[in-house]
Amino acid sequence: MEPTLPHINVSVIIVNYNSFEILSECLRSLFKFCIGTSNEVIVIDNASTQGNVESVINNYNNINLVKNKTNLGFAAANNIGLKYAHGKYTLFLNNDTVFLDDSIKKVFDYSESSSENRFVGIQLLNSDGSRQESVVQFPSLWNTITENFFLYKLFPKSILFNKYYQNCFDYNEPVEVDVIRGAFMFCPTEQLTKLDGFDERFFFFSEETDMCKRFKDSGGKVIFYPVSSVIHYSGATADLDMWFKFKNQTTGKIQYYQKHFKGIMFFFAILVHYLGLLLRGFLFAIGGVITANKKLILKGYYFFRQLFVYPKNQF
């Protein structure tokens, strides 16, 4: 007879690759603040090449560590964690997040207040307390244009030109949106199982956009819950290898177009994407030369280099 598992409200899945100081800060805040629900923590180490993950997690109880032999990517690693999840809800949490209060309890109570199938995200903050873009619209041809040609920067108050990042909205109450960021995704475990989790063909970037779309297409709702917030050191791990980040960003975007765009819409989305890379390459390179800033020059080089990235269509 198998032992009876304790009742668990939330399974917290954290994918880690190197960056053990960041992981330690995340876990410290999680165990300090998030005590209002019965939680289990599942850490998936994606074949880290530096440091020792055990030296971090051994400071805490109730952590299930899974060590991958190779870096399987963000989507696949989270899906491995999902196989170990026993909670009614699963929280996909970035290792570069820090809790300020019991956000898990707040979102849990909100999710329990309705029988609707919901994915819930919260407000992400920069380290200085300013707001990050925490929700975006599904990619479309129009918002692909406004993003790639900086129209959302040129017209920051315009609803028409800010549809992707939605910078002109100041949400104070829960609202239905298209996409919540993968840094904090609170989801009913049963619904994740029905979706088969993330699409593992996405290695890193755009996987949460794809899963939100599949969830909404199945009748679910994606909710932004601004009542709670966490600090998010956005890209802290990926920024350690700038080319890795840039290459996977463009790969993820193109893969999303491959999966969800068809015909002439796909052609123009790809065209706009590469024109946007070309524009950024020139702007960063010229700006770097004028200011003698090597980092800007390097970014310009990486944008030009992305012009030669095109993932095989797996869809």
Stockholm file with secondary structure:
# STOCKHOLM 1.0

chainA/1-315         MEPTLPHINVSVIIVNYNSFEILSECLRSLFKFCIGTSNEVIVIDNASTQGNVESVINNYNNINLVKNKTNLGFAAANNIGLKYAHGKYTLFLNNDTVFLDDSIKKVFDYSESSSENRFVGIQLLNSDGSRQESVVQFPSLWNTITENFFLYKLFPKSILFNKYYQNCFDYNEPVEVDVIRGAFMFCPTEQLTKLDGFDERFFFFSEETDMCKRFKDSGGKVIFYPVSSVIHYSGATADLDMWFKFKNQTTGKIQYYQKHFKGIMFFFAILVHYLGLLLRGFLFAIGGVITANKKLILKGYYFFRQLFVYPKNQF
#=GR chainA/1-315 SS CCCCCCCCSEEEEEEECSCHHHHHHHHHHHHHHCCSSCEEEEEEECCCSSSCTHHHHTTSSSEEEEECSSCCCHHHHHHHHHHTCCSSEEEEEETTEEESSCHHHHHHHHHHTCCSCEEEEEEEECTTSCBCCCEECCCCHHHHHHHHTTHHHHSTTCTTTCTTTCTTCCCCSCEEESEECTTEEEEEHHHHHHHTSSCTTCCSSSHHHHHHHHHHHTTCEEEEEEEEEEEECTTTTGGGSHHHHHHHHHHHHHHHHHHHCCHHHHHHHHHHHHHHHHHHHHHHHHHHHHHTCHHHHHHHHHHHHHTTCCCCCCC
#=GC SS_cons         CCCCCCCCSEEEEEEECSCHHHHHHHHHHHHHHCCSSCEEEEEEECCCSSSCTHHHHTTSSSEEEEECSSCCCHHHHHHHHHHTCCSSEEEEEETTEEESSCHHHHHHHHHHTCCSCEEEEEEEECTTSCBCCCEECCCCHHHHHHHHTTHHHHSTTCTTTCTTTCTTCCCCSCEEESEECTTEEEEEHHHHHHHTSSCTTCCSSSHHHHHHHHHHHTTCEEEEEEEEEEEECTTTTGGGSHHHHHHHHHHHHHHHHHHHCCHHHHHHHHHHHHHHHHHHHHHHHHHHHHHTCHHHHHHHHHHHHHTTCCCCCCC
//
